[in-house]
């Protein structure tokens, strides 16, 4: 299937220091009427694959809109002159918009991807299980979780996976800050018979910038 994506990159007059959740907070507060920007409705969180995702890549605030999310970004991308991240305010002097239609789904060949931001793979329960495994079994567990992540993204985008997903990954553990504590996440590369557009996230907390991938 084809996904419509809109990538919005913001440039300021000074070096931007901040975290993706602060960027998400700015847009959610500024444009609260757009549910896709914050995934809350009547005070309740909407548990679905986020169609708007926030990243800070090489100190550049980057927002990705997918399908309906792309349409929302088209409406609001130029409706502000500055962004506030925490205590710092940044004047926006340039906006770059890239609109594409990109393939998503099972492929007849393998594609290689790398993580630009750490992959948040494990919840509290399966982290305990992971710690008790040997290295070989850890790798297999992560492989299965990643396949599950891709299937979950597919469901969120209404794509039916009708063939086996084959995947292999080379990953290293890294510690990442999350909600005031440090968690175990992963960097590295993987190959899979699946097309995934650049800068989409897989895994947990992708709206906060985790699990951002790029084709090698």
Residue, then its C-alpha position, 0 to 999 in steps of 0.5 A: x500500500x502507499x502511505x502519504x507522509x509529510x515531514x516538517x523540519x523547523x530551523x531556528x536562529x539558535x541551536x535547539x536543545x530539547x526533547x521530542x516530548x517537549x516538541x509534542x507538548x508545544x503542538x498539543x497545547x498550541x493546537x489542542x483541537x487536533x486530536x491526532x497531535x496529542x492522541x487524547x479525547x475527553x481526557x482519555x489517551x487513544x491507544x493507536x499507532x500515532x499518525x503524528x510523530x515528533x523527533x529531534x534529529x541532529x538538533x532539528x525539530x522534525x514532525x512526521x504526519x502519516x495519511x490523516x496526520x499529514x493533512x493536519x500538519x498541512x493545516x497548521x505548519x505555518x500558524x506559529x512564529x516560534x516554538x517553546x521547548x521547556x524554558x527556551x523559546x526558539x524563533x522559527x525562520x525556516x520550515x522545510x516540508x517534504x510530501x511523499x507517497x511511499x510504499x509500506x508493506x511486505x516486500x519481495x526483497x529484503x531491506x536494511x534499516x538503522x535506528x536513528x533513535x533508540x528502539x523502546x522494545x521492552x515493557x516492565x514484564x518482558x524486560x524481566x523475562x529478557x534479563x533471565x535469558x542467554x544472549x542467543x535467546x535474547x536476540x530471538x526474543x527481540x527479533x520476535x518483538x520487532x516483528x510484532x511491532x511491525x505487525x502492530x504498525x500495520x494494523x494501525x495503518x489498516x494494512x493486512x500482513x498476508x505473508x510471513x515477515x522475515x527479519x534479522x537484527x544486530x542490536x546493542x543495549x543503550x540506556x535512555x531517559x524516559x519519564x524521569x528514569x533510565x530504561x533499557x533501549x536498543x540501537x543498531x540495524x535490521x533487515x526485513x522483507x518489508x517496506x517502511x518509509x524513512x523516519x517512521x517509528x516502531x516500538x513503544x513511545x514512537x510519538x515521543x521520538x523512540x524507534x525512528x528508522x531510516x533505510x540504509 
